[in-house]
Amino acid sequence: MSYEDLYNLTPRAFWNAVDGYWLDKENEERKAWIRCRWQTCLLMNVQLPRKNQVSAHKLIRFDWEKEEVEANQDTYEEVKFKYDKLMKRKKLK
């Protein structure tokens, strides 16, 4: 990107480019860590009997994976609402 292109950017376009750059760097780092976990898992499982082998996720769970699991969990109220709805359906049949 030339200086002219840089100075012609709006602030919003500039920050979008900066955010995209850092997201790309973060994704590259995550890929490297996932690859390292996978390689370690394979090296360990070669030495272990079949019944004692570990999965990659049991070996180590990264922070960004924990956030995804927590985001997918329902709250108590949501679970109770779904349960009550299911019970009403069963009673109607």
C-alpha positions in Angstrom: 0.0 0.0 0.0 1.4 3.3 -1.0 1.4 6.4 1.3 -1.2 8.0 -1.0 -3.5 5.0 -0.6 -2.9 5.1 3.2 -3.7 8.7 3.6 -6.8 8.4 1.3 -8.4 5.9 3.7 -11.2 6.9 5.9 -10.7 6.2 9.6 -13.2 3.4 9.5 -11.5 1.7 6.5 -8.1 2.1 8.2 -9.3 0.4 11.4 -11.0 -2.3 9.4 -7.7 -3.1 7.7 -5.8 -3.1 11.1 -8.4 -5.4 12.7 -8.3 -7.7 9.7 -4.5 -7.8 9.9 -4.5 -8.8 13.6 -7.3 -11.4 13.1 -5.2 -13.0 10.3 -2.1 -13.1 12.6 -4.2 -14.6 15.4 -5.6 -17.3 13.1 -2.1 -18.2 11.9 -0.9 -18.5 15.5 -3.9 -20.7 16.4 -3.2 -22.9 13.4 0.4 -23.4 14.6 -0.8 -24.3 18.1 -3.4 -26.8 16.8 -0.8 -28.4 14.5 1.6 -28.7 17.5 -1.1 -30.3 19.6 -2.0 -32.7 16.8 1.7 -33.7 16.3 2.2 -34.3 20.1 -0.9 -36.4 20.2 0.3 -38.6 17.4 3.7 -39.0 18.9 2.2 -40.0 22.3 -0.4 -42.4 20.8 2.3 -44.3 18.9 3.8 -45.3 22.2 0.6 -46.0 24.0 -1.6 -49.1 23.8 -4.9 -48.7 22.0 -7.0 -48.5 25.2 -4.9 -45.7 26.8 -4.6 -43.4 23.8 -5.6 -39.8 24.3 -7.4 -37.5 21.9 -6.0 -34.1 21.0 -8.7 -32.2 22.9 -8.1 -34.2 26.1 -4.4 -33.5 25.8 -4.9 -29.8 25.9 -7.8 -27.4 25.5 -7.0 -23.9 24.4 -8.6 -20.8 25.8 -10.4 -20.0 22.5 -12.0 -23.5 22.5 -13.2 -23.0 26.1 -14.9 -19.8 25.1 -16.7 -21.6 22.3 -17.9 -24.3 24.6 -19.1 -21.8 27.2 -20.9 -19.8 24.5 -22.8 -22.9 23.4 -24.1 -23.8 26.8 -27.7 -22.8 27.7 -28.6 -21.0 30.9 -30.7 -22.6 33.6 -33.8 -20.6 32.5 -33.4 -21.7 28.8 -33.0 -25.4 29.8 -36.0 -25.2 32.1 -38.1 -23.5 29.4 -37.2 -26.2 26.9 -37.9 -29.0 29.5 -41.3 -27.5 30.4 -42.2 -27.2 26.7 -41.3 -30.8 26.1 -43.3 -32.0 29.1 -46.4 -30.2 27.9 -46.1 -31.9 24.5 -45.8 -35.3 26.1 -48.9 -34.7 28.2 -50.9 -33.6 25.2 -50.3 -36.9 23.4 
